[in-house]
Amino acid sequence: MLHDRLLVQPDRDTGERKSSAGIVIPATAAVGRRLAWGVVAAAGPLVRQVEIGDSILFDPEELAEVEIDATAYLLLRERDVHAIAEPDDDQSTGMYL
């Protein structure tokens, strides 16, 4: 990876969802701008806050998609990351922005 680029493997649970009330929302339903979670697979040398293996929240619209060894990845800049989830090892909320 070059500069501040991240190679992210997106979560594949973007299909059918269920609301908190139990209503099933099909994958084809039009929704507003929805952010997605993914796991960082590789990071460039100028990436400062994200490490390989971190779960990140990002906007999947207009990102470059690449396939490596039959696995789909997304390519984005570090500045496009909205949040990083940390493991729940301590009493923190587990997420920072």
C-alpha angles and dihedrals in degrees: 000000000000132000114328097343125132128202107213131189105211122221110255097215090100092112126087114353135193124222123226088259091056098256113145113231112200121227090244094059113117111240133172124259105322124190121218137212125231143161122247109241098175138003135200123241094258095056107115110174106030126071132195110275095028118134109232137188116224143156108260095199118111096002126141113253122206132181119218120179091345091306121117117228135176124226118214143151123256090244089063091065112105099186143357121217117216127200113265096249097133137026095277124115090257095237136076131187 
